Each structure stands twice: as structure tokens, then as C-alpha cells.
Amino acid sequence: MATAAEAPIPPQVENVTPHAKPQELSFPLPKALHTTAHVHLTFLDTCATVFLATSTPGDSAGSVKSMGSFVYAMPDRSNPRSTISTTLYSIPGSVEYTTRIAKILARRMRIPVYVGCSIDPTALGLLVEEEMEGLTKIVEVIMQRWEESRK
């Protein structure tokens, strides 16, 4: 029979200060007149989170926009040129763009990536060339910050 003095001691919880600080970036999208990309990045040791949105001068400050799609992607360990992704939340206009960015980032960073994106290229009226240049610019900016954080 156990006495009160022999009762197990519950584990102590220690407050840990986060070591990663989110980065917020804004830059104009190439060939998409007056459209600004907004990127929120958080790089951790085991994964990265990226949230993407756009704004145009005509956007009203009080308008409510969809949060967009949310996709998880991870590199395929057996094939470095391949990625695996799953859609956690989808909005029809942004899910393809979100998935594309998540897969590219997971393949290049070689870690799992969570991407939330409300960018809908068709709603912005972007041509295919404009959409691809915007995607390329977004990936370049994110990868530049990723490489700087690894130094």
C-alpha cells in the first residue's frame, strides 16, 4: 500500500520562449499592375509555415476576404524530385495555386511546409504568363529568406 509520501510527482511544465520570429514581407507582383503580395513566414527547425495574400489599391480596408486554402506538403524521401501534399482546407479558386507553391517550397527546402494562400489568379484577372511570373517571384523571395535564416 502506497503512502502519501510515495505518490508520483507530476511532470513540471517549463515555459519555452519561441526561437523563431515570423517575418512579414510585401512586394509588388511582376506584370500584375498595382497588385502587392503579402507573405508571412515562420521557419522552424522541422517545418515552415507560409501565408500568402494579395492586395490592390481598390481593396477597401473593411472588406472581409477568404482566408483561402491551406495545404501541407513534404518532400518524398525516396525521390528528391517529388513531393507529397494534402489539402487541409480548400477554397476552389486558390487550392491549385496553394498546392503548387507548397510542393515547390517543400521540394526546395527539403522540409515539410504548411501553406495558406488566398491568391486566386483567375479572380485577379492574371494571364498565364503573369501568374507564373508572380509565382516565381513569390518562391524566389521565400527561398532567399529561407537561405538567409539557415546561415
Chimera marker file (.cmm) of the C-alpha trace (Angstrom):
<marker_set name="trace">
<marker id="1" x="0.000" y="0.000" z="0.000" r="1" g="1" b="0" radius="0.5"/>
<marker id="2" x="1.462" y="3.360" z="-1.107" r="1" g="1" b="0" radius="0.5"/>
<marker id="3" x="1.591" y="6.232" z="1.305" r="1" g="1" b="0" radius="0.5"/>
<marker id="4" x="1.077" y="9.908" z="0.515" r="1" g="1" b="0" radius="0.5"/>
<marker id="5" x="4.841" y="10.458" z="0.631" r="1" g="1" b="0" radius="0.5"/>
<marker id="6" x="5.362" y="7.858" z="-2.130" r="1" g="1" b="0" radius="0.5"/>
<marker id="7" x="2.823" y="9.346" z="-4.581" r="1" g="1" b="0" radius="0.5"/>
<marker id="8" x="4.325" y="10.040" z="-8.021" r="1" g="1" b="0" radius="0.5"/>
<marker id="9" x="5.285" y="13.636" z="-8.732" r="1" g="1" b="0" radius="0.5"/>
<marker id="10" x="3.605" y="15.025" z="-11.866" r="1" g="1" b="0" radius="0.5"/>
<marker id="11" x="5.991" y="16.307" z="-14.548" r="1" g="1" b="0" radius="0.5"/>
<marker id="12" x="6.763" y="20.000" z="-14.413" r="1" g="1" b="0" radius="0.5"/>
<marker id="13" x="5.947" y="22.144" z="-17.423" r="1" g="1" b="0" radius="0.5"/>
<marker id="14" x="8.567" y="24.637" z="-18.448" r="1" g="1" b="0" radius="0.5"/>
<marker id="15" x="7.748" y="27.776" z="-20.403" r="1" g="1" b="0" radius="0.5"/>
<marker id="16" x="9.844" y="27.944" z="-23.543" r="1" g="1" b="0" radius="0.5"/>
<marker id="17" x="10.378" y="31.156" z="-25.436" r="1" g="1" b="0" radius="0.5"/>
<marker id="18" x="9.941" y="30.633" z="-29.185" r="1" g="1" b="0" radius="0.5"/>
<marker id="19" x="13.236" y="30.967" z="-31.017" r="1" g="1" b="0" radius="0.5"/>
<marker id="20" x="11.684" y="31.738" z="-34.410" r="1" g="1" b="0" radius="0.5"/>
<marker id="21" x="10.280" y="35.118" z="-35.241" r="1" g="1" b="0" radius="0.5"/>
<marker id="22" x="7.712" y="35.402" z="-38.020" r="1" g="1" b="0" radius="0.5"/>
<marker id="23" x="8.744" y="37.532" z="-40.971" r="1" g="1" b="0" radius="0.5"/>
<marker id="24" x="6.267" y="39.720" z="-42.821" r="1" g="1" b="0" radius="0.5"/>
<marker id="25" x="7.074" y="40.832" z="-46.357" r="1" g="1" b="0" radius="0.5"/>
<marker id="26" x="5.282" y="42.850" z="-49.019" r="1" g="1" b="0" radius="0.5"/>
<marker id="27" x="6.367" y="43.388" z="-52.611" r="1" g="1" b="0" radius="0.5"/>
<marker id="28" x="4.731" y="44.175" z="-55.955" r="1" g="1" b="0" radius="0.5"/>
<marker id="29" x="3.952" y="41.238" z="-58.220" r="1" g="1" b="0" radius="0.5"/>
<marker id="30" x="5.670" y="41.473" z="-61.607" r="1" g="1" b="0" radius="0.5"/>
<marker id="31" x="3.385" y="42.266" z="-64.552" r="1" g="1" b="0" radius="0.5"/>
<marker id="32" x="0.302" y="42.419" z="-62.288" r="1" g="1" b="0" radius="0.5"/>
<marker id="33" x="-0.344" y="46.132" z="-62.191" r="1" g="1" b="0" radius="0.5"/>
<marker id="34" x="-0.858" y="47.603" z="-58.736" r="1" g="1" b="0" radius="0.5"/>
<marker id="35" x="-1.002" y="44.178" z="-57.064" r="1" g="1" b="0" radius="0.5"/>
<marker id="36" x="1.029" y="43.680" z="-53.901" r="1" g="1" b="0" radius="0.5"/>
<marker id="37" x="1.911" y="40.247" z="-52.498" r="1" g="1" b="0" radius="0.5"/>
<marker id="38" x="1.911" y="39.884" z="-48.715" r="1" g="1" b="0" radius="0.5"/>
<marker id="39" x="3.889" y="36.994" z="-47.232" r="1" g="1" b="0" radius="0.5"/>
<marker id="40" x="4.011" y="35.854" z="-43.598" r="1" g="1" b="0" radius="0.5"/>
<marker id="41" x="6.857" y="33.372" z="-42.969" r="1" g="1" b="0" radius="0.5"/>
<marker id="42" x="7.750" y="31.289" z="-39.952" r="1" g="1" b="0" radius="0.5"/>
<marker id="43" x="10.757" y="28.996" z="-40.250" r="1" g="1" b="0" radius="0.5"/>
<marker id="44" x="11.181" y="26.325" z="-37.586" r="1" g="1" b="0" radius="0.5"/>
<marker id="45" x="13.745" y="23.550" z="-37.278" r="1" g="1" b="0" radius="0.5"/>
<marker id="46" x="11.371" y="20.867" z="-38.547" r="1" g="1" b="0" radius="0.5"/>
<marker id="47" x="8.918" y="22.745" z="-40.777" r="1" g="1" b="0" radius="0.5"/>
<marker id="48" x="7.934" y="26.085" z="-42.281" r="1" g="1" b="0" radius="0.5"/>
<marker id="49" x="4.631" y="27.929" z="-42.424" r="1" g="1" b="0" radius="0.5"/>
<marker id="50" x="3.813" y="30.397" z="-45.174" r="1" g="1" b="0" radius="0.5"/>
<marker id="51" x="0.707" y="32.547" z="-45.532" r="1" g="1" b="0" radius="0.5"/>
<marker id="52" x="0.124" y="34.424" z="-48.787" r="1" g="1" b="0" radius="0.5"/>
<marker id="53" x="-2.327" y="37.135" z="-49.801" r="1" g="1" b="0" radius="0.5"/>
<marker id="54" x="-2.552" y="39.991" z="-52.271" r="1" g="1" b="0" radius="0.5"/>
<marker id="55" x="-3.980" y="43.473" z="-52.235" r="1" g="1" b="0" radius="0.5"/>
<marker id="56" x="-4.746" y="46.086" z="-54.849" r="1" g="1" b="0" radius="0.5"/>
<marker id="57" x="-5.283" y="49.833" z="-54.409" r="1" g="1" b="0" radius="0.5"/>
<marker id="58" x="-9.052" y="49.370" z="-54.824" r="1" g="1" b="0" radius="0.5"/>
<marker id="59" x="-9.343" y="46.986" z="-51.861" r="1" g="1" b="0" radius="0.5"/>
<marker id="60" x="-11.308" y="48.544" z="-49.039" r="1" g="1" b="0" radius="0.5"/>
<marker id="61" x="-9.871" y="48.198" z="-45.552" r="1" g="1" b="0" radius="0.5"/>
<marker id="62" x="-13.155" y="46.940" z="-44.107" r="1" g="1" b="0" radius="0.5"/>
<marker id="63" x="-13.838" y="44.221" z="-46.676" r="1" g="1" b="0" radius="0.5"/>
<marker id="64" x="-13.701" y="40.617" z="-45.485" r="1" g="1" b="0" radius="0.5"/>
<marker id="65" x="-11.704" y="38.234" z="-47.654" r="1" g="1" b="0" radius="0.5"/>
<marker id="66" x="-11.498" y="34.476" z="-47.577" r="1" g="1" b="0" radius="0.5"/>
<marker id="67" x="-8.507" y="33.010" z="-45.764" r="1" g="1" b="0" radius="0.5"/>
<marker id="68" x="-8.032" y="30.788" z="-48.794" r="1" g="1" b="0" radius="0.5"/>
<marker id="69" x="-6.772" y="27.234" z="-48.997" r="1" g="1" b="0" radius="0.5"/>
<marker id="70" x="-4.408" y="25.502" z="-46.578" r="1" g="1" b="0" radius="0.5"/>
<marker id="71" x="-2.073" y="22.788" z="-47.871" r="1" g="1" b="0" radius="0.5"/>
<marker id="72" x="0.560" y="20.570" z="-46.238" r="1" g="1" b="0" radius="0.5"/>
<marker id="73" x="3.430" y="19.335" z="-48.423" r="1" g="1" b="0" radius="0.5"/>
<marker id="74" x="6.502" y="17.316" z="-47.627" r="1" g="1" b="0" radius="0.5"/>
<marker id="75" x="9.474" y="16.087" z="-49.647" r="1" g="1" b="0" radius="0.5"/>
<marker id="76" x="9.434" y="12.471" z="-50.766" r="1" g="1" b="0" radius="0.5"/>
<marker id="77" x="12.386" y="10.775" z="-49.081" r="1" g="1" b="0" radius="0.5"/>
<marker id="78" x="12.720" y="8.126" z="-51.795" r="1" g="1" b="0" radius="0.5"/>
<marker id="79" x="12.656" y="10.601" z="-54.706" r="1" g="1" b="0" radius="0.5"/>
<marker id="80" x="14.127" y="14.099" z="-54.139" r="1" g="1" b="0" radius="0.5"/>
<marker id="81" x="12.358" y="15.451" z="-57.261" r="1" g="1" b="0" radius="0.5"/>
<marker id="82" x="8.938" y="14.511" z="-55.902" r="1" g="1" b="0" radius="0.5"/>
<marker id="83" x="6.713" y="15.858" z="-53.129" r="1" g="1" b="0" radius="0.5"/>
<marker id="84" x="3.665" y="14.616" z="-51.297" r="1" g="1" b="0" radius="0.5"/>
<marker id="85" x="0.860" y="17.012" z="-50.446" r="1" g="1" b="0" radius="0.5"/>
<marker id="86" x="-2.563" y="17.032" z="-48.894" r="1" g="1" b="0" radius="0.5"/>
<marker id="87" x="-5.163" y="19.754" z="-48.853" r="1" g="1" b="0" radius="0.5"/>
<marker id="88" x="-6.236" y="20.531" z="-45.302" r="1" g="1" b="0" radius="0.5"/>
<marker id="89" x="-8.759" y="23.216" z="-46.266" r="1" g="1" b="0" radius="0.5"/>
<marker id="90" x="-9.797" y="24.181" z="-49.766" r="1" g="1" b="0" radius="0.5"/>
<marker id="91" x="-11.348" y="27.160" z="-51.447" r="1" g="1" b="0" radius="0.5"/>
<marker id="92" x="-11.899" y="26.347" z="-55.145" r="1" g="1" b="0" radius="0.5"/>
<marker id="93" x="-10.230" y="29.481" z="-56.540" r="1" g="1" b="0" radius="0.5"/>
<marker id="94" x="-6.989" y="29.175" z="-54.573" r="1" g="1" b="0" radius="0.5"/>
<marker id="95" x="-6.390" y="25.468" z="-53.937" r="1" g="1" b="0" radius="0.5"/>
<marker id="96" x="-4.391" y="24.774" z="-57.116" r="1" g="1" b="0" radius="0.5"/>
<marker id="97" x="-2.128" y="27.805" z="-56.650" r="1" g="1" b="0" radius="0.5"/>
<marker id="98" x="-1.620" y="26.962" z="-52.965" r="1" g="1" b="0" radius="0.5"/>
<marker id="99" x="-0.761" y="23.333" z="-53.741" r="1" g="1" b="0" radius="0.5"/>
<marker id="100" x="1.701" y="24.366" z="-56.433" r="1" g="1" b="0" radius="0.5"/>
<marker id="101" x="3.551" y="26.744" z="-54.101" r="1" g="1" b="0" radius="0.5"/>
<marker id="102" x="3.538" y="24.225" z="-51.220" r="1" g="1" b="0" radius="0.5"/>
<marker id="103" x="5.058" y="21.493" z="-53.392" r="1" g="1" b="0" radius="0.5"/>
<marker id="104" x="7.734" y="23.784" z="-54.818" r="1" g="1" b="0" radius="0.5"/>
<marker id="105" x="8.754" y="25.026" z="-51.368" r="1" g="1" b="0" radius="0.5"/>
<marker id="106" x="8.785" y="21.529" z="-49.809" r="1" g="1" b="0" radius="0.5"/>
<marker id="107" x="10.984" y="20.221" z="-52.622" r="1" g="1" b="0" radius="0.5"/>
<marker id="108" x="13.440" y="23.135" z="-52.431" r="1" g="1" b="0" radius="0.5"/>
<marker id="109" x="13.579" y="23.463" z="-48.623" r="1" g="1" b="0" radius="0.5"/>
<marker id="110" x="13.626" y="19.686" z="-48.060" r="1" g="1" b="0" radius="0.5"/>
<marker id="111" x="11.320" y="20.005" z="-45.036" r="1" g="1" b="0" radius="0.5"/>
<marker id="112" x="7.533" y="19.855" z="-44.570" r="1" g="1" b="0" radius="0.5"/>
<marker id="113" x="5.722" y="23.088" z="-45.387" r="1" g="1" b="0" radius="0.5"/>
<marker id="114" x="2.296" y="24.413" z="-44.432" r="1" g="1" b="0" radius="0.5"/>
<marker id="115" x="0.976" y="26.986" z="-46.921" r="1" g="1" b="0" radius="0.5"/>
<marker id="116" x="-2.113" y="29.116" z="-46.518" r="1" g="1" b="0" radius="0.5"/>
<marker id="117" x="-2.974" y="31.159" z="-49.585" r="1" g="1" b="0" radius="0.5"/>
<marker id="118" x="-5.889" y="33.345" z="-50.591" r="1" g="1" b="0" radius="0.5"/>
<marker id="119" x="-4.449" y="34.227" z="-54.014" r="1" g="1" b="0" radius="0.5"/>
<marker id="120" x="-6.892" y="33.395" z="-56.795" r="1" g="1" b="0" radius="0.5"/>
<marker id="121" x="-5.140" y="34.137" z="-60.118" r="1" g="1" b="0" radius="0.5"/>
<marker id="122" x="-8.368" y="33.994" z="-62.134" r="1" g="1" b="0" radius="0.5"/>
<marker id="123" x="-10.110" y="36.478" z="-59.823" r="1" g="1" b="0" radius="0.5"/>
<marker id="124" x="-7.145" y="38.831" z="-60.217" r="1" g="1" b="0" radius="0.5"/>
<marker id="125" x="-7.539" y="38.551" z="-63.986" r="1" g="1" b="0" radius="0.5"/>
<marker id="126" x="-3.970" y="37.351" z="-64.476" r="1" g="1" b="0" radius="0.5"/>
<marker id="127" x="-2.824" y="35.804" z="-67.725" r="1" g="1" b="0" radius="0.5"/>
<marker id="128" x="-0.840" y="32.567" z="-67.527" r="1" g="1" b="0" radius="0.5"/>
<marker id="129" x="2.465" y="34.420" z="-68.009" r="1" g="1" b="0" radius="0.5"/>
<marker id="130" x="1.601" y="36.926" z="-65.273" r="1" g="1" b="0" radius="0.5"/>
<marker id="131" x="0.537" y="34.135" z="-62.925" r="1" g="1" b="0" radius="0.5"/>
<marker id="132" x="3.779" y="32.206" z="-63.495" r="1" g="1" b="0" radius="0.5"/>
<marker id="133" x="5.961" y="35.290" z="-63.022" r="1" g="1" b="0" radius="0.5"/>
<marker id="134" x="4.110" y="36.098" z="-59.792" r="1" g="1" b="0" radius="0.5"/>
<marker id="135" x="4.548" y="32.530" z="-58.533" r="1" g="1" b="0" radius="0.5"/>
<marker id="136" x="8.243" y="32.615" z="-59.454" r="1" g="1" b="0" radius="0.5"/>
<marker id="137" x="8.756" y="35.926" z="-57.631" r="1" g="1" b="0" radius="0.5"/>
<marker id="138" x="6.966" y="34.656" z="-54.501" r="1" g="1" b="0" radius="0.5"/>
<marker id="139" x="9.063" y="31.460" z="-54.423" r="1" g="1" b="0" radius="0.5"/>
<marker id="140" x="12.302" y="33.405" z="-55.027" r="1" g="1" b="0" radius="0.5"/>
<marker id="141" x="11.605" y="35.816" z="-52.157" r="1" g="1" b="0" radius="0.5"/>
<marker id="142" x="10.685" y="32.993" z="-49.768" r="1" g="1" b="0" radius="0.5"/>
<marker id="143" x="13.731" y="30.906" z="-50.722" r="1" g="1" b="0" radius="0.5"/>
<marker id="144" x="16.027" y="33.920" z="-50.292" r="1" g="1" b="0" radius="0.5"/>
<marker id="145" x="14.706" y="34.411" z="-46.745" r="1" g="1" b="0" radius="0.5"/>
<marker id="146" x="14.978" y="30.655" z="-46.091" r="1" g="1" b="0" radius="0.5"/>
<marker id="147" x="18.641" y="30.602" z="-47.134" r="1" g="1" b="0" radius="0.5"/>
<marker id="148" x="19.387" y="33.677" z="-45.003" r="1" g="1" b="0" radius="0.5"/>
<marker id="149" x="17.781" y="32.001" z="-41.966" r="1" g="1" b="0" radius="0.5"/>
<marker id="150" x="19.971" y="28.901" z="-42.409" r="1" g="1" b="0" radius="0.5"/>
<marker id="151" x="23.238" y="30.877" z="-42.172" r="1" g="1" b="0" radius="0.5"/>
<link id1="1" id2="2" r="1" g="1" b="0" radius="0.2"/>
<link id1="2" id2="3" r="1" g="1" b="0" radius="0.2"/>
<link id1="3" id2="4" r="1" g="1" b="0" radius="0.2"/>
<link id1="4" id2="5" r="1" g="1" b="0" radius="0.2"/>
<link id1="5" id2="6" r="1" g="1" b="0" radius="0.2"/>
<link id1="6" id2="7" r="1" g="1" b="0" radius="0.2"/>
<link id1="7" id2="8" r="1" g="1" b="0" radius="0.2"/>
<link id1="8" id2="9" r="1" g="1" b="0" radius="0.2"/>
<link id1="9" id2="10" r="1" g="1" b="0" radius="0.2"/>
<link id1="10" id2="11" r="1" g="1" b="0" radius="0.2"/>
<link id1="11" id2="12" r="1" g="1" b="0" radius="0.2"/>
<link id1="12" id2="13" r="1" g="1" b="0" radius="0.2"/>
<link id1="13" id2="14" r="1" g="1" b="0" radius="0.2"/>
<link id1="14" id2="15" r="1" g="1" b="0" radius="0.2"/>
<link id1="15" id2="16" r="1" g="1" b="0" radius="0.2"/>
<link id1="16" id2="17" r="1" g="1" b="0" radius="0.2"/>
<link id1="17" id2="18" r="1" g="1" b="0" radius="0.2"/>
<link id1="18" id2="19" r="1" g="1" b="0" radius="0.2"/>
<link id1="19" id2="20" r="1" g="1" b="0" radius="0.2"/>
<link id1="20" id2="21" r="1" g="1" b="0" radius="0.2"/>
<link id1="21" id2="22" r="1" g="1" b="0" radius="0.2"/>
<link id1="22" id2="23" r="1" g="1" b="0" radius="0.2"/>
<link id1="23" id2="24" r="1" g="1" b="0" radius="0.2"/>
<link id1="24" id2="25" r="1" g="1" b="0" radius="0.2"/>
<link id1="25" id2="26" r="1" g="1" b="0" radius="0.2"/>
<link id1="26" id2="27" r="1" g="1" b="0" radius="0.2"/>
<link id1="27" id2="28" r="1" g="1" b="0" radius="0.2"/>
<link id1="28" id2="29" r="1" g="1" b="0" radius="0.2"/>
<link id1="29" id2="30" r="1" g="1" b="0" radius="0.2"/>
<link id1="30" id2="31" r="1" g="1" b="0" radius="0.2"/>
<link id1="31" id2="32" r="1" g="1" b="0" radius="0.2"/>
<link id1="32" id2="33" r="1" g="1" b="0" radius="0.2"/>
<link id1="33" id2="34" r="1" g="1" b="0" radius="0.2"/>
<link id1="34" id2="35" r="1" g="1" b="0" radius="0.2"/>
<link id1="35" id2="36" r="1" g="1" b="0" radius="0.2"/>
<link id1="36" id2="37" r="1" g="1" b="0" radius="0.2"/>
<link id1="37" id2="38" r="1" g="1" b="0" radius="0.2"/>
<link id1="38" id2="39" r="1" g="1" b="0" radius="0.2"/>
<link id1="39" id2="40" r="1" g="1" b="0" radius="0.2"/>
<link id1="40" id2="41" r="1" g="1" b="0" radius="0.2"/>
<link id1="41" id2="42" r="1" g="1" b="0" radius="0.2"/>
<link id1="42" id2="43" r="1" g="1" b="0" radius="0.2"/>
<link id1="43" id2="44" r="1" g="1" b="0" radius="0.2"/>
<link id1="44" id2="45" r="1" g="1" b="0" radius="0.2"/>
<link id1="45" id2="46" r="1" g="1" b="0" radius="0.2"/>
<link id1="46" id2="47" r="1" g="1" b="0" radius="0.2"/>
<link id1="47" id2="48" r="1" g="1" b="0" radius="0.2"/>
<link id1="48" id2="49" r="1" g="1" b="0" radius="0.2"/>
<link id1="49" id2="50" r="1" g="1" b="0" radius="0.2"/>
<link id1="50" id2="51" r="1" g="1" b="0" radius="0.2"/>
<link id1="51" id2="52" r="1" g="1" b="0" radius="0.2"/>
<link id1="52" id2="53" r="1" g="1" b="0" radius="0.2"/>
<link id1="53" id2="54" r="1" g="1" b="0" radius="0.2"/>
<link id1="54" id2="55" r="1" g="1" b="0" radius="0.2"/>
<link id1="55" id2="56" r="1" g="1" b="0" radius="0.2"/>
<link id1="56" id2="57" r="1" g="1" b="0" radius="0.2"/>
<link id1="57" id2="58" r="1" g="1" b="0" radius="0.2"/>
<link id1="58" id2="59" r="1" g="1" b="0" radius="0.2"/>
<link id1="59" id2="60" r="1" g="1" b="0" radius="0.2"/>
<link id1="60" id2="61" r="1" g="1" b="0" radius="0.2"/>
<link id1="61" id2="62" r="1" g="1" b="0" radius="0.2"/>
<link id1="62" id2="63" r="1" g="1" b="0" radius="0.2"/>
<link id1="63" id2="64" r="1" g="1" b="0" radius="0.2"/>
<link id1="64" id2="65" r="1" g="1" b="0" radius="0.2"/>
<link id1="65" id2="66" r="1" g="1" b="0" radius="0.2"/>
<link id1="66" id2="67" r="1" g="1" b="0" radius="0.2"/>
<link id1="67" id2="68" r="1" g="1" b="0" radius="0.2"/>
<link id1="68" id2="69" r="1" g="1" b="0" radius="0.2"/>
<link id1="69" id2="70" r="1" g="1" b="0" radius="0.2"/>
<link id1="70" id2="71" r="1" g="1" b="0" radius="0.2"/>
<link id1="71" id2="72" r="1" g="1" b="0" radius="0.2"/>
<link id1="72" id2="73" r="1" g="1" b="0" radius="0.2"/>
<link id1="73" id2="74" r="1" g="1" b="0" radius="0.2"/>
<link id1="74" id2="75" r="1" g="1" b="0" radius="0.2"/>
<link id1="75" id2="76" r="1" g="1" b="0" radius="0.2"/>
<link id1="76" id2="77" r="1" g="1" b="0" radius="0.2"/>
<link id1="77" id2="78" r="1" g="1" b="0" radius="0.2"/>
<link id1="78" id2="79" r="1" g="1" b="0" radius="0.2"/>
<link id1="79" id2="80" r="1" g="1" b="0" radius="0.2"/>
<link id1="80" id2="81" r="1" g="1" b="0" radius="0.2"/>
<link id1="81" id2="82" r="1" g="1" b="0" radius="0.2"/>
<link id1="82" id2="83" r="1" g="1" b="0" radius="0.2"/>
<link id1="83" id2="84" r="1" g="1" b="0" radius="0.2"/>
<link id1="84" id2="85" r="1" g="1" b="0" radius="0.2"/>
<link id1="85" id2="86" r="1" g="1" b="0" radius="0.2"/>
<link id1="86" id2="87" r="1" g="1" b="0" radius="0.2"/>
<link id1="87" id2="88" r="1" g="1" b="0" radius="0.2"/>
<link id1="88" id2="89" r="1" g="1" b="0" radius="0.2"/>
<link id1="89" id2="90" r="1" g="1" b="0" radius="0.2"/>
<link id1="90" id2="91" r="1" g="1" b="0" radius="0.2"/>
<link id1="91" id2="92" r="1" g="1" b="0" radius="0.2"/>
<link id1="92" id2="93" r="1" g="1" b="0" radius="0.2"/>
<link id1="93" id2="94" r="1" g="1" b="0" radius="0.2"/>
<link id1="94" id2="95" r="1" g="1" b="0" radius="0.2"/>
<link id1="95" id2="96" r="1" g="1" b="0" radius="0.2"/>
<link id1="96" id2="97" r="1" g="1" b="0" radius="0.2"/>
<link id1="97" id2="98" r="1" g="1" b="0" radius="0.2"/>
<link id1="98" id2="99" r="1" g="1" b="0" radius="0.2"/>
<link id1="99" id2="100" r="1" g="1" b="0" radius="0.2"/>
<link id1="100" id2="101" r="1" g="1" b="0" radius="0.2"/>
<link id1="101" id2="102" r="1" g="1" b="0" radius="0.2"/>
<link id1="102" id2="103" r="1" g="1" b="0" radius="0.2"/>
<link id1="103" id2="104" r="1" g="1" b="0" radius="0.2"/>
<link id1="104" id2="105" r="1" g="1" b="0" radius="0.2"/>
<link id1="105" id2="106" r="1" g="1" b="0" radius="0.2"/>
<link id1="106" id2="107" r="1" g="1" b="0" radius="0.2"/>
<link id1="107" id2="108" r="1" g="1" b="0" radius="0.2"/>
<link id1="108" id2="109" r="1" g="1" b="0" radius="0.2"/>
<link id1="109" id2="110" r="1" g="1" b="0" radius="0.2"/>
<link id1="110" id2="111" r="1" g="1" b="0" radius="0.2"/>
<link id1="111" id2="112" r="1" g="1" b="0" radius="0.2"/>
<link id1="112" id2="113" r="1" g="1" b="0" radius="0.2"/>
<link id1="113" id2="114" r="1" g="1" b="0" radius="0.2"/>
<link id1="114" id2="115" r="1" g="1" b="0" radius="0.2"/>
<link id1="115" id2="116" r="1" g="1" b="0" radius="0.2"/>
<link id1="116" id2="117" r="1" g="1" b="0" radius="0.2"/>
<link id1="117" id2="118" r="1" g="1" b="0" radius="0.2"/>
<link id1="118" id2="119" r="1" g="1" b="0" radius="0.2"/>
<link id1="119" id2="120" r="1" g="1" b="0" radius="0.2"/>
<link id1="120" id2="121" r="1" g="1" b="0" radius="0.2"/>
<link id1="121" id2="122" r="1" g="1" b="0" radius="0.2"/>
<link id1="122" id2="123" r="1" g="1" b="0" radius="0.2"/>
<link id1="123" id2="124" r="1" g="1" b="0" radius="0.2"/>
<link id1="124" id2="125" r="1" g="1" b="0" radius="0.2"/>
<link id1="125" id2="126" r="1" g="1" b="0" radius="0.2"/>
<link id1="126" id2="127" r="1" g="1" b="0" radius="0.2"/>
<link id1="127" id2="128" r="1" g="1" b="0" radius="0.2"/>
<link id1="128" id2="129" r="1" g="1" b="0" radius="0.2"/>
<link id1="129" id2="130" r="1" g="1" b="0" radius="0.2"/>
<link id1="130" id2="131" r="1" g="1" b="0" radius="0.2"/>
<link id1="131" id2="132" r="1" g="1" b="0" radius="0.2"/>
<link id1="132" id2="133" r="1" g="1" b="0" radius="0.2"/>
<link id1="133" id2="134" r="1" g="1" b="0" radius="0.2"/>
<link id1="134" id2="135" r="1" g="1" b="0" radius="0.2"/>
<link id1="135" id2="136" r="1" g="1" b="0" radius="0.2"/>
<link id1="136" id2="137" r="1" g="1" b="0" radius="0.2"/>
<link id1="137" id2="138" r="1" g="1" b="0" radius="0.2"/>
<link id1="138" id2="139" r="1" g="1" b="0" radius="0.2"/>
<link id1="139" id2="140" r="1" g="1" b="0" radius="0.2"/>
<link id1="140" id2="141" r="1" g="1" b="0" radius="0.2"/>
<link id1="141" id2="142" r="1" g="1" b="0" radius="0.2"/>
<link id1="142" id2="143" r="1" g="1" b="0" radius="0.2"/>
<link id1="143" id2="144" r="1" g="1" b="0" radius="0.2"/>
<link id1="144" id2="145" r="1" g="1" b="0" radius="0.2"/>
<link id1="145" id2="146" r="1" g="1" b="0" radius="0.2"/>
<link id1="146" id2="147" r="1" g="1" b="0" radius="0.2"/>
<link id1="147" id2="148" r="1" g="1" b="0" radius="0.2"/>
<link id1="148" id2="149" r="1" g="1" b="0" radius="0.2"/>
<link id1="149" id2="150" r="1" g="1" b="0" radius="0.2"/>
<link id1="150" id2="151" r="1" g="1" b="0" radius="0.2"/>
</marker_set>
